[in-house]
Amino acid sequence: MRKRDERPALRAGIAWAEHAGTTPLAAALEDSEWLARLGGNLPPNPAVQLQQAVRLSPSAYRESTREVVENLRAGRVVILDLATSEHETAARLIDFCSAFTLATRGLMQQLTSTVLVLTPPSSSAS
């Protein structure tokens, strides 16, 4: 287990993950957890309005990133179901979503091995 401020080893993508005996999806999730620990001193508000949640089952990377960004900017919670996505696409989406939520002070949490919940920074319970 890495320390909070310890940077992960540089990886050469999918070939690295297969050589290391892990999947690209597992490597991307590990990296996203490390990025989440680097967040600022003020944690985002994890309270959400469930009526504003949007469920996405991505198949194409480019279209999915656009949908994630549009929904998070509109203040909606995004439930990202990666069960039907290819492993490489899922790994890229996890990398993108972890970086986007970090940059916008949102929150990304893993519910199951294939389902992630992304919340915008301004989410609040009503």
N, C-alpha and C positions, 0 to 999 in steps of 0.2 A: 504494500500500500504506500502510495506516495504521500509526502507531507504536503500541506496546503500550498506552500509557495514553490514546491519543487516542480520544475517543468518536465512534462513527459518526454520520453525519448523521441527523436524525430523518426517518422515512419514514412515508408515508401508506398503508402496506399494499401491496396488489396493484397498485393504480393507479400507485403510485410506481415499482414494479419494472418495469412495462410501459413507463412513460414513460422510464425510465432505460435501456431497451434490454436489460434482463436479465429473468430469470424470478423469480417469488417464491421458488422453491426455491433458486436460486443466491444470492439476497439473504439468505435465512434461513441458509444454510450459511456465508456470509461473516460474518454477525452471530454465529453460534455459535462460529466460530473466534476472533472478537474476545473473546467472553465467556470462552472457555477460557483465553485469555492473561491474563485478569484473576484467575485462580485464586490461592489463597494461596501461601505460600512452600513448603509441603509438598505435592509432587505426589502424586496417588493412586497406589496400586500397580497397574500395568497387567497384572500376571500374573493369569491366569484359570484356572479349572477348566472345561475345555470340556464335561465331562459335565453341567454345570449350566447350559448355554446354552439359551435359549428363542428360537425364531424367530417373529417376528410380521410378518404382511403386512396392515397396517391398511387398513380401508376407511372406518371411521367415527372421527372425532376423539375423541369423548367415551369410547367404549369402549376405544380404543387407549391413551389416557392412563392409564386405570385399570389396564389390563394391564401397562403399562410400570412404573408405580409399585409395583404388587403384586409383580412379579417382581424388581425391583431391591431392594425392602425385604426380600425373602426371600433375598437374596444371590445371585441368578441373573444371569448375563450375558444381555443382551437383544440379539438380532440383529434390527434393524429394516429390513425390505425395503420400500422405498417405491415400487417399480417400478409397482405396480398402483394406487397412490393418486393421487387428483387432485392437481394442483400446489398448489392452495390448502390442501388438507388436509395434504399433505406439508410445506409451509412452516410451518404452525401446529404440527405435531408436532415439527419440528426446533427451533423456538423453545421449545416446552415442554420437550423433552428436554434441550436445552442449559442451560436455567435450572435444571431439576431436578437434573441431574448436578453443576452448579456449586454449588448449595445444599447438596447432600449429600456433596460432595467425591468424587463418582464421576468417571468418565472417559467421554467420548464421542469416538469416532474414526470417520472416514469411510473405508470400504473401497473403495467404488465410487461412481459418481455417484448411485446410489439406495440403497445399503446402508450403514447405520450400525451400529456396535457400541457398546453402552452397558454399562459395568461398574460394579458397586457399589463403594463405597470399601473394603470389607473383603475384596475378592477376593485370593486368594493361591494360588500353585501348590502342589500336593501331591506 
